[in-house]
């Protein structure tokens, strides 16, 4: 099982990668609150997606977040490292995403 610090670092790496993807694809009008729950650690993180970039990432949950990710700590590290495909993780239930259908479609462009 990964640690909370490793998960925090992985989310920061994901934020950097999303920023690169958003920059490469031009402006993406996608501003939403985001929360990531890591149930096996009892931890959560939240921030905002702003133009396809994660900003203001901090510890703690945001129950009002428009997009909620639920993923185990080890799976989070594998996903960010590129060893776990987001689509396959979602289809198999290893990654759960609670969001509107339109937000899911926009999020898919980023990942």
TAPE-V489629 format. One record per run of one state. SS is the DSSP state (h for helix, s for strand, l for the rest). FROM is the first residue (numbers start at 0). TO is the last residue. If there is no record, write none. Layout:
SS;FROM;TO
SS;FROM;TO
This chain:
l;0;2
h;3;23
l;24;30
s;31;37
l;38;41
s;42;49
l;50;51
s;52;58
l;59;65
s;66;70
l;71;71
h;72;80
l;81;84
h;85;91
l;92;93
s;94;97
l;98;99
h;100;109
l;110;110
